[in-house]
């Protein structure tokens, strides 16, 4: 079926069913191979409407067919008229669940409940919820309350296709697919603690068994200059992460405070006292990477006299670009020293925006790991064109991340909020993310120029006025008619719930506007 024909069928379907959600309409039409009669009958039967359309297929055909044609249904998009039989409704309903947008099944009937799967993302957790489609939305919250110990009244579920869904709404009436993703927010709980039921005696016994197991760790020590050493070490399940690091320090001569690790599970990263038996290490062996943080010390004035002195001197000297005096180091914490040795996210005096964004992505991954937003590599102009200056149905919101290494919030926001799995998934699915590092003044000035050109002097002045402590921020950009504008500013002091609330609300407003613009574009397309 040609694109123009599909647009006409979609328009007729919406006119007859009064369904505003385009995605839902397309899903229902897809399951009926874009047979307009069957698709409309399935929706009308489900709603049990007391109208000629639902009650009588003959009257329904009269409602759709042009005057003068008594035995055929046509909307002008078929080459030949299609006979409309009275058993059309029965034929379609025998193989299609009217509450479903996911398609026919071999044993589906109009009265048979269908199981829906909801992947509910909450902070760093994903909870799988299975509910029959004849249950109300409140049933999902009840299951989450039992799983997470969060009262139903303090839960907010976001991510529905329809913007507002009440707890007493029956799931079947939402025309949901079998697989769904929702986001749980708890704005009334500032520091939620996800509790779990106490483990049973069998679970405790299992943990004891794990503690007695041996764990084989494959440690790859990156000494620098392309030189890697590999150590295979065995530990008991009762050993802690800290004990592993101390043992590795004995082997590599790298003190624990100077060790930089890659490959530990998330729980182990935050708790050195965690036992290996409970930190989800891979079996039968787990691979870790170790590198050494630069050690800052005062440069030696005496020249080395032989090769051995030269080697010792190189170990003690600071890299030229980050050398500091002993006296200043006394006042820096270990974390501050590590930050000083890090490469900047973006080089100074950027000339090529694509190269700058490639550098930003590479260094961001080095700092915060593989789980991070997918940053658009290219100019801001191209990011706006690809995300907002395209057909309405292909548009995405644009999120601009502004970073400054001088801000004490930057490291916490990036590592704990922006790079959390739920935030990364939501941004990747619904936003184009472009980033810029304002650490160097020359790059800040360049951003001011770009912001002036794309967003106007008011927004540009606000961006230029950001001090290091005002950053990081996320600027949420959308396009209304022909104007590109900043619709929200998310600051770096937000927690995960706060950030997700901003993103979801902004996206829901965007989707409503997008639906309107899609319909407007469809209405001006030439009919085939």
C-alpha positions in Angstrom: 0.0 0.0 0.0 1.4 3.4 -1.0 2.2 6.0 1.6 -0.6 8.2 0.4 -3.1 5.4 0.7 -2.0 4.7 4.3 -2.4 8.3 5.2 -6.0 8.3 3.9 -6.8 5.1 5.7 -5.4 6.5 8.9 -7.4 9.7 8.6 -10.6 7.8 7.9 -9.9 5.5 10.9 -9.4 8.4 13.3 -12.5 10.1 12.0 -14.6 7.0 12.6 -13.2 5.9 16.0 -12.4 9.4 17.5 -9.0 8.0 18.6 -6.4 10.8 18.8 -3.3 8.8 19.5 -1.7 8.1 16.1 0.6 5.4 17.3 -2.3 3.4 18.7 -4.2 3.9 15.5 -1.3 2.7 13.4 -0.8 -0.3 15.7 -4.4 -1.4 15.4 -4.4 -0.9 11.6 -1.2 -2.9 11.3 -2.8 -5.9 13.0 -5.6 -5.9 10.5 -3.3 -5.4 7.4 -4.8 -1.9 7.1 -8.2 -3.3 6.5 -10.2 -0.3 7.6 -13.5 -2.2 8.1 -12.0 -4.8 10.4 -9.9 -2.3 12.3 -12.9 0.0 13.1 -15.2 -2.9 14.0 -12.6 -4.2 16.5 -12.4 -0.9 18.3 -16.2 -0.3 18.2 -16.9 -3.8 19.5 -14.4 -3.3 22.4 -16.0 0.0 23.4 -19.5 -1.6 23.2 -20.8 1.7 21.8 -24.5 2.0 21.5 -24.5 3.3 18.0 -25.4 2.2 14.5 -21.6 1.6 13.9 -21.2 -0.9 16.6 -24.6 -2.5 16.5 -25.2 -3.2 12.8 -22.6 -3.9 10.2 -25.0 -3.0 7.4 -25.6 0.4 8.9 -21.8 0.7 9.4 -21.2 0.1 5.8 -23.7 2.7 4.9 -21.9 5.1 7.2 -18.7 4.7 5.2 -19.6 4.0 1.6 -20.3 6.8 -0.8 -23.9 7.5 -1.7 -25.3 5.3 -4.4 -23.2 2.2 -3.6 -25.3 -0.3 -1.7 -23.2 -3.4 -1.7 -19.6 -2.4 -1.6 -17.3 -0.5 0.7 -14.7 1.9 -0.7 -13.0 5.1 0.3 -11.4 5.9 -3.0 -8.0 4.3 -2.1 -8.7 0.8 -3.4 -8.5 0.0 -7.1 -11.5 -2.3 -6.9 -14.4 -2.1 -4.5 -14.4 -4.6 -1.6 -17.6 -6.5 -0.8 -18.8 -5.9 2.7 -20.3 -9.1 4.3 -22.3 -9.3 7.4 -19.9 -11.7 9.0 -17.0 -9.3 8.7 -17.2 -8.5 12.4 -17.4 -12.1 13.4 -14.5 -13.0 11.2 -12.2 -10.4 12.5 -13.2 -10.8 16.2 -12.5 -14.5 16.1 -8.8 -13.9 15.7 -8.3 -10.5 17.4 -8.4 -9.3 20.9 -10.2 -5.9 20.8 -8.2 -4.6 23.8 -4.9 -5.4 22.0 -2.8 -3.4 19.7 -0.3 -6.3 19.4 -2.0 -8.5 17.0 -4.0 -11.7 16.6 -3.3 -14.9 18.5 -4.3 -18.4 17.9 -6.6 -18.6 20.9 -7.5 -14.9 21.5 -11.2 -14.0 21.9 -12.9 -10.9 22.8 -13.4 -12.1 26.4 -10.1 -13.8 27.1 -7.7 -11.8 29.2 -4.3 -11.1 27.7 -1.1 -10.9 29.8 0.8 -7.7 29.5 4.5 -7.3 30.4 5.6 -4.0 32.0 9.3 -3.3 32.5 9.2 -0.7 35.2 12.4 1.3 35.6 13.1 2.8 39.1 16.4 4.4 39.8 19.0 1.7 39.3 16.4 -1.2 39.2 14.2 -2.8 36.6 11.1 -4.6 37.9 9.2 -6.9 35.6 5.4 -6.8 36.2 3.0 -9.2 34.5 -0.7 -8.1 34.6 -3.8 -9.3 32.8 -5.4 -6.7 30.5 -8.7 -6.9 32.4 -7.0 -5.5 35.5 -6.9 -1.8 36.4 -3.7 0.3 36.3 -3.7 0.2 40.2 -2.8 -3.5 40.0 0.6 -2.5 38.7 1.2 -0.2 41.6 0.1 -2.9 44.1 2.7 -5.3 42.7 5.4 -2.6 42.8 4.4 -1.8 46.4 5.0 -5.5 47.4 8.3 -5.6 45.4 9.8 -2.2 46.4 8.0 -1.5 49.7 6.8 1.9 48.3 3.2 2.8 49.2 0.8 2.9 46.3 -0.1 6.5 47.1 3.4 7.7 46.7 4.0 6.1 43.3 3.7 8.0 39.9 3.9 5.9 36.8 5.0 7.7 33.7 5.6 6.6 30.1 2.0 5.8 29.0 1.1 6.5 25.4 -1.9 8.5 26.7 -0.8 11.4 28.7 -3.1 11.0 31.7 -3.9 7.6 33.0 -5.9 7.1 36.2 -5.5 4.1 38.6 -9.0 2.8 37.9 -8.5 2.7 34.1 -8.7 -0.9 32.7 -5.6 -1.8 30.8 -7.5 -3.2 27.9 -9.0 0.2 27.2 -5.5 1.6 26.6 -4.9 -0.6 23.6 -1.4 -1.5 24.8 1.1 -3.8 23.1 2.3 -6.9 25.1 5.7 -5.4 25.9 5.7 -2.0 27.7 8.2 0.2 29.5 7.1 2.5 32.3 9.0 4.8 34.7 8.3 4.9 38.4 8.8 8.2 40.1 8.5 8.9 43.9 8.6 12.7 44.2 7.3 12.7 47.8 10.2 10.5 48.9 13.4 12.5 48.9 15.7 9.7 49.7 13.8 6.5 48.9 15.2 3.2 50.3 14.2 0.2 48.3 13.7 -2.5 50.8 13.3 -6.2 50.1 11.7 -9.0 52.1 14.1 -10.7 54.5 15.8 -13.6 52.8 14.5 -17.1 53.5 16.6 -19.7 55.2 17.2 -21.3 51.9 18.5 -18.0 50.5 20.8 -17.5 53.4 22.1 -21.1 53.0 22.7 -20.3 49.3 24.7 -17.2 50.3 26.7 -19.2 52.7 27.5 -21.7 49.9 28.6 -18.8 47.7 30.9 -17.5 50.4 32.8 -20.8 50.4 33.3 -20.7 46.6 36.5 -19.6 45.0 36.5 -16.7 42.6 39.1 -16.4 39.9 39.9 -12.8 39.0 41.8 -12.0 35.8 43.4 -8.6 36.4 44.9 -6.7 33.5 47.3 -4.1 34.7 47.7 -1.2 32.2 51.1 0.2 33.1 51.0 2.8 30.3 52.8 3.2 27.0 50.9 0.3 25.7 52.4 -2.1 28.2 49.9 -4.5 29.9 50.5 -7.2 32.5 48.1 -9.9 33.4 47.6 -11.5 36.8 45.3 -14.4 37.6 44.4 -14.3 41.3 42.1 -16.6 43.3 40.0 -15.3 46.2 37.3 -16.8 48.5 33.7 -15.6 48.4 34.1 -14.3 51.9 36.9 -11.9 50.9 36.0 -8.3 50.4 36.6 -5.9 47.5 39.0 -4.0 49.7 41.0 -7.2 50.4 41.3 -7.8 46.6 42.6 -4.3 46.1 45.2 -4.7 48.9 46.3 -8.0 47.5 46.7 -6.4 44.0 48.7 -3.6 45.6 51.2 -6.1 46.9 51.6 -7.6 43.4 51.7 -4.4 41.3 53.2 -2.0 43.9 50.3 0.4 43.1 48.8 1.7 46.4 45.0 1.3 46.8 44.5 5.0 46.8 46.2 5.2 43.4 44.3 2.4 41.8 41.8 3.1 39.0 39.6 0.1 38.3 37.3 -0.8 35.4 35.0 -3.9 35.4 33.7 -4.0 39.0 29.9 -4.5 39.2 28.0 -1.3 40.2 27.4 -2.4 43.8 31.1 -3.2 44.3 32.2 0.2 43.0 30.4 2.0 45.9 31.2 -0.5 48.7 34.7 -1.8 49.3 33.5 -3.8 52.3 31.2 -5.9 50.1 32.0 -9.7 49.9 32.8 -11.1 46.6 30.1 -13.7 47.0 27.3 -11.1 46.8 28.7 -8.5 44.3 27.6 -10.4 41.1 31.0 -11.3 39.7 31.0 -13.4 36.5 31.7 -17.1 36.7 34.0 -19.0 36.3 36.3 -16.0 36.2 35.8 -12.2 36.1 38.1 -9.8 34.2 39.1 -6.5 35.7 41.3 -3.7 34.4 43.7 -1.7 36.6 45.5 1.5 35.8 47.6 3.8 38.0 46.6 7.4 38.8 49.3 10.0 38.2 51.2 10.9 41.4 51.9 14.6 41.7 55.2 15.7 43.2 57.6 18.5 42.7 60.0 18.3 39.8 63.6 17.4 40.5 66.2 20.0 39.6 69.2 17.6 39.4 69.8 15.9 36.1 69.9 12.1 36.2 73.4 10.7 35.6 72.5 7.3 34.3 69.8 5.2 32.8 68.6 4.0 36.2 68.3 7.5 37.6 66.4 8.5 34.5 63.9 5.8 35.0 63.4 6.7 38.7 63.1 10.3 37.7 60.3 9.7 35.2 58.3 7.9 37.9 58.5 10.9 40.2 58.0 13.7 37.7 54.5 15.0 37.0 53.2 15.1 33.5 54.1 18.5 32.1 50.5 19.6 31.5 49.4 18.8 35.1 52.4 19.4 37.3 51.9 21.1 40.6 54.1 21.9 43.6 54.3 19.8 46.8 52.9 22.7 48.9 49.7 23.0 46.8 49.2 19.3 46.8 49.0 19.3 50.6 45.6 21.1 50.3 44.1 18.8 47.7 42.1 15.7 48.4 42.8 12.4 46.6 39.7 12.9 44.4 40.8 16.4 43.5 44.3 15.1 42.5 42.7 12.4 40.3 40.5 15.1 38.6 43.6 17.2 37.9 45.3 14.4 36.0 42.3 13.8 33.8 42.3 14.9 30.3 39.8 17.8 29.6 36.6 16.6 28.0 37.2 19.1 25.2 40.5 20.6 24.0 41.0 24.3 24.2 40.3 26.6 21.3 38.1 24.2 19.3 38.3 24.6 15.6 36.3 21.6 14.4 33.1 20.8 16.3 33.1 17.2 15.1 36.6 16.5 16.4 35.7 18.3 19.6 32.6 16.1 20.2 34.6 12.9 19.3 37.1 13.9 21.9 34.3 14.7 24.4 32.7 11.3 23.9 36.0 9.4 24.2 37.1 11.2 27.4 33.6 11.0 28.9 33.6 7.3 28.5 37.1 7.1 30.1 35.8 8.9 33.1 32.3 7.5 33.7 32.3 4.1 31.9 30.4 2.6 29.0 26.9 3.4 30.3 26.4 7.0 29.2 24.2 9.0 26.9 24.9 8.7 23.2 26.3 12.1 22.3 25.6 13.5 18.9 29.0 13.9 17.1 28.7 16.9 14.8 27.9 20.6 14.8 25.0 22.1 16.8 23.6 23.2 13.5 23.5 19.6 12.2 22.1 18.3 15.6 19.2 20.8 15.3 18.6 19.8 11.6 18.6 16.1 12.3 16.4 16.2 15.4 14.0 19.0 14.8 14.1 20.3 11.2 12.7 17.1 9.7 9.3 15.6 9.1 7.1 15.8 12.2 6.9 12.0 12.7 10.7 11.7 12.7 11.4 14.5 15.2 13.1 14.1 18.6 13.7 16.6 21.3 17.2 18.0 21.6 19.0 17.9 25.0 22.2 20.0 25.3 24.5 19.0 28.1 26.8 21.8 29.3 29.8 20.7 31.4 32.5 22.5 33.5 35.3 20.6 35.3 35.5 23.4 37.8 32.1 22.6 39.2 31.9 20.3 42.3 28.6 19.0 41.0 29.8 17.8 37.6 31.4 14.5 38.7 28.5 13.5 41.0 25.9 14.4 38.4 27.6 12.6 35.6 28.6 9.4 37.5 25.4 9.0 39.6 22.6 10.7 37.7 23.3 11.3 34.0 24.9 7.8 33.5 22.3 5.8 35.4 20.8 3.1 33.2 17.2 4.5 33.4 18.2 8.0 32.4 20.5 6.7 29.6 17.7 4.5 28.2 15.1 7.3 28.2 17.5 9.9 26.7 18.6 7.5 24.0 15.0 6.5 23.1 13.4 10.0 23.0 16.2 12.7 22.7 19.1 13.7 20.6 21.9 14.6 23.1 24.5 17.1 22.1 27.2 18.2 24.6 29.7 21.0 25.1 32.5 21.6 27.6 32.7 25.1 29.0 35.8 24.6 31.1 38.0 26.7 28.8 37.0 30.3 28.2 37.6 30.1 24.5 35.2 27.2 24.2 32.6 29.0 26.3 32.9 32.0 23.9 32.4 29.7 20.9 29.2 28.3 22.6 27.9 31.8 23.1 28.3 32.5 19.4 26.4 29.3 18.5 23.7 29.9 21.0 23.1 33.5 19.7 22.8 32.2 16.1 20.3 29.4 17.0 18.4 30.5 20.1 18.7 34.3 20.2 20.4 36.8 22.4 18.4 36.1 25.5 19.3 32.5 25.8 22.8 33.2 24.7 23.3 35.8 27.4 21.9 33.3 30.0 24.4 30.7 28.8 27.3 33.1 28.9 26.4 34.1 32.4 26.7 30.5 33.8 29.4 30.3 36.4 31.2 27.0 37.1 29.0 26.5 40.2 25.9 26.9 38.0 26.8 23.9 35.9 26.2 21.3 34.8 22.9 21.9 33.1 20.7 20.2 30.5 19.0 22.5 28.1 15.8 20.9 26.6 15.2 22.2 23.1 12.1 21.8 20.9 10.6 23.3 17.8 7.3 25.0 17.8 6.1 25.7 14.3 9.3 27.2 12.8 10.9 28.5 16.0 13.6 26.5 17.8 13.4 27.3 21.5 14.6 26.3 25.0 11.6 24.9 26.9 13.3 23.7 30.1 16.6 23.9 32.0 17.5 21.0 34.3 20.3 21.8 36.8 22.9 19.5 38.1 21.6 19.5 41.7 18.6 17.3 40.6 18.4 13.7 41.8 17.4 10.8 39.4 13.7 11.3 40.2 13.9 15.0 39.6 15.7 14.6 36.3 13.3 11.9 35.1 10.3 14.1 36.0 11.6 16.9 33.9 12.4 14.7 30.9 9.1 12.8 31.0 7.0 16.0 31.4 8.9 17.7 28.6 8.6 14.7 26.3 4.8 14.4 26.9 4.3 18.0 26.0 6.4 17.5 22.9 4.5 14.4 21.9 1.2 16.3 22.1 2.6 19.0 19.8 4.1 16.4 17.5 0.8 14.7 17.1 -0.9 17.9 16.0 1.9 18.7 13.5 1.8 15.1 12.1 -1.9 15.5 11.4 -1.3 18.9 9.8 1.4 17.4 7.6 -0.9 14.5 6.6 -3.7 16.9 5.7 -1.6 18.8 3.2 -0.2 15.7 1.5 -1.6 15.1 -2.1 -3.9 12.1 -2.2 -3.1 9.3 -4.6 
